[in-house]
């Protein structure tokens, strides 16, 4: 019995090491004391571009997925959907700010439209998982699609309803009007690209990105093939 308990404990410890203790891992190459530790709200939007906002688990994962898509200029990690101002990573991870880890997508609507970005959203996650994705659990990892106008809201609701019918299951994503996006700390930006050997990135982010690429090869930028 003691051997069995010890074996199970060691197995759990091993999984924690492999996954880097989840998206809120302290095993980062940069710390929250770096410059830009307070979230901001200003992005550089190229002329003719549009923005869209999504939350779907760890923002490291979602940022990487969208940056692989044709027509996406940039994907920025941050926080949205909550009630507090100037949220920090540490505050968001308490689950008490109301914010979810989210991404701001800056895209060229002549190349990729909002409806396709919603397809990317649902096609790159487990749409039935409540309050999290994969190993990341809690309200800060919940799924939310934000809309800026009634046309976007209609697209989201129609696609959500169609997916629910296809899967014969309830879709977890909240549908909320966009209010404000707080840009995350600098050390979170492009995390998957800059830290490919991080345990969480190797075992969660990259497999999630590869599943998306396999499912939607026609949406990928040339360098992503």
GIFENTA-V192019 format. One record per run of one state. SS is the DSSP state (A for helix, B for strand, O for the rest). FROM is the first residue (numbers start at 0). TO is the last residue. If there is no record, write none. Layout:
ss=SS from=FROM to=TO
ss=SS from=FROM to=TO
This chain:
ss=O from=0 to=0
ss=A from=1 to=17
ss=O from=18 to=38
ss=B from=39 to=39
ss=O from=40 to=47
ss=B from=48 to=54
ss=O from=55 to=57
ss=A from=58 to=66
ss=O from=67 to=67
ss=B from=68 to=68
ss=O from=69 to=70
ss=B from=71 to=79
ss=O from=80 to=87
ss=A from=88 to=91
ss=O from=92 to=98
ss=B from=99 to=107
ss=O from=108 to=112
ss=A from=113 to=122
ss=O from=123 to=130
ss=B from=131 to=132
ss=O from=133 to=134
ss=B from=135 to=136
ss=O from=137 to=137
ss=A from=138 to=140
ss=O from=141 to=142
ss=B from=143 to=146
ss=O from=147 to=148
ss=A from=149 to=166
ss=O from=167 to=172
ss=B from=173 to=176
ss=O from=177 to=179
ss=B from=180 to=182
ss=O from=183 to=184
ss=A from=185 to=187
ss=O from=188 to=189
ss=A from=190 to=193
ss=O from=194 to=197
ss=A from=198 to=214
ss=O from=215 to=215
ss=A from=216 to=218
ss=B from=219 to=219
ss=O from=220 to=220
ss=A from=221 to=223
ss=O from=224 to=224
